[in-house]
């Protein structure tokens, strides 16, 4: 579904629908390591500028960051440390985030300077959602009003995003991958097939096609922008919904 070269060109990462990420010796074409940690298909991957970290994104609503650094020759490093994923920013309930997940989130939203304070006070996901302006000032010793406001706005954005993502009340590990739209990450109600052969929620793919001439899954150019109703998949999803406990 996606590939990425490490900046030095020696290592190639590829991710696919079988939920794995593969690291390749780009010179010899040999498979060096296969990473397995995502619960759904992996749609994107990217190396950090220094090539020491690899980020992978999946339809399971997580981003995992893998360490691929070692003192050994770069050709050997993936077999040594590639299986060591160092942090996960999960877009599942924020209450389940660990302290390290919160620190990773702070870094991702440009608030890295507050990581030491959050780590010192063991702020996990549940504590994050309960933070107030007074707690930031009195307990975490963040004096600047502007800094506190930035943190509170970021927390509000996370809370809002989580509410949107779980609005359909069905998305959990029991939902088959093929029932979930790769764009909206929600169980589909009106699935359609695009030119790339993948199924999407109609509104989501139509909005995508208004802005992009490429596939959301592969980034390859689409031969056309027409969509076809996937009636058989729609029937399966309707049956699945009916079987869920109310």
N, C-alpha and C positions, 0 to 999 in steps of 0.2 A: 504493500500500500504506500510505502514511502522509503526512501533511502537517503543517507547523508554520509558524506566523506568527512573524516576528521581533518582539521585544518592542514596537517602536514601531508595529507593524501595517502597515508600508509594504511589507514583503517577505514573500512566501510561498514556502516550499520544499515540493516534493512529490517523493516517490521511488516507484519502480515496478519491475515485474518485467522491464523491458527493460534493467536495470542502470544506469539513469541517474537523476540528480537534477536537477530543473528549478527554477529561480528565477524567480518571477513578480512583476511589478508588481501588487500586490494591489488597487490603486485602479483601474488601467486594464485589468487582466486580460491584460497582454501578457507573453509569454515573454521574459525578459531574458537568460538563460544556461542552457545545458544542460551539466551536469558528467558526465564519463565517466571513471571510474577503477576502479570495482569490477568484479570478474570474475564475480560472480553477482548475483541480484536484490537490490535494496536495500530493506530492510524497515523502516527507521526513520530519523528525522532530528530534530534539535533545535538551536535557537540558544542561544548563551550569553546570560547576562543582559544584557550590554551590546550584544548583537546583532552583535558583530564577528567571531564565529566560528560556524561551522555544522559540527556533527558528523553523520556519516552512517554507519549500520551496515548490513552486508550479510551475506548467507548465505555469502559467501566467507571469513567469519571475520575480517574486518577492520573497524576503525572508522577512518574518515578524518576529519580535522579541516581545514576549509577556512577561509581568511582572506577575509572580506568587508568589510574596512575600507579606507577611503581618505579623502583630504581633499576629494573631490568630493561633490556632493550625494548623499544616500543613494539617490536613484532611479537614479543612474548607476553606483553602486559595483560592482554585480554584474558588469557588463560589463568592469570593469577588473581586478579581483582575484579573482573567484570561482573561476577556474581554477587558482589557486595553493594547492594543498593543502599544508599546512605540516607535518603529521606523521601517521604511521600507526601505530596500535597493532595489530599483526597477531597473530592467534592461530594462526599457522602455527608451525613450529619456532622456539623462542626463539633458537636458534643463529643464525638469519638476521636477528635484530633489529640495527639500526644503533644508534649511540650516541644519536641523537635519539629513536629508538623507545624505548630504555630510559628516557630522561629523561621522555618522555611517559607511560610506564608508572608511573614514580615519582610523577608528578603525579596520575595517576588513582587511585593507592592511598593518597594522602595523605602522601607522603614527599617533597614538593617541596623541603624544606630541604636535601636531600642532592644535588640535581641539580648544583650547581656542582662538588662533589667528584667525582661520577661522570663529568661531562663533562671535567674536568681530567685524569682518569686514563684517558680514552677507554674506558670500560666499555661494551662492546657486549653483544649477547645471549650470545655464547659465554663472555665473561669473567664476565658476570652469574651464569651457572650454576656457575662455578668459585669464586665468592667464598666465603670462610670467615670465621669470626669473627676470626681473627688478622689476615687480610688487611684486613678492615674497620677494625680497630683500628690496625694498623701502617702500612698503605699509604694508606688513605683518611682516616686520622686521626679516625675516629669513636670518641670516647672513651667515651661513655655506653653501658653495657651494655644498657639498655632500648632504645636506638635501634638497636643492632646486632641485638638479638633481633627487633625489628619488621621490619627489612630481611630477615633470614634467614627469618622466617615467611612474608613476602610472596613470596620466591623459591621457597620450598617449595610454596606454593599455586600458583604459575605452573607449576612442574614437574609437580605433580599434575594440574592442569587439562589440560596438554598431553598427558599420558599417557592421560587419559580420552578426549580428543578424537580421538586417533589409534589407539584401541584396535582399530578394525576394519581398519586398514591399507589402506584403499582411497581415502580422501578426498584427492584432488588435483585439479589443474586439468582432468584428462581425464574426470572424472566429470560426466555431464550434470546440470544443475540439478534436473531433475524426479526424479532418483533420490535426492536428499538431503532428509532430513526437516528442515523449517524450525525445528523445536523442538530436536531433539537434534544437528542438524548432522552427522549420520552417514548413510551409505548405508542405506536402509531394507531391512528383511527382511520385514516384514508391513505393507505400506502399506494405509491405509484412507482413505476420502474422508469428510470432515466436512461439516457443513451449509454451510460457506462455499465449498465446491467445491474446496478444496485437499486435497492428499494428505499424510498424516503417518504416522510410525511409530505403530503401534497403541498401544503402552505409553505413548509420549510424549503423544499427544493425549488418551488416557483419563485420564492423570494431570492434564493441563491442565484438562480439562473438570470434574474433581472440584472445582477451585478457582475456575474462571473461566467466566462465561456468554458470553464474547466470543471472536471469532476471533483466533488467535495472529498471523495475517497482517495483518488489517485493523483489528483492535480493535472491529469492529462487533458488535452483539449477534447471537448465533446463534439461528436459529428453532427448533432442537432440538439435543439432545446425542447423537443416534445417529450411528454411523459405519458405513460400508459398505465391505467388502473391495474393494480395487482389484486385481483378479486380473490384468488385462492388464499393469499396471505391475509387479506382482510377477514375472510371467514375464519381462519385459524386464530387470529387475534381476538375476534369476537367470542369464539368458543372459549379461549383462554380466560378472557375477562369474566365470562359467565361462571366459570369454575372456581374463581377466586372467592374466598370467604368474605362476607360483607360485614 
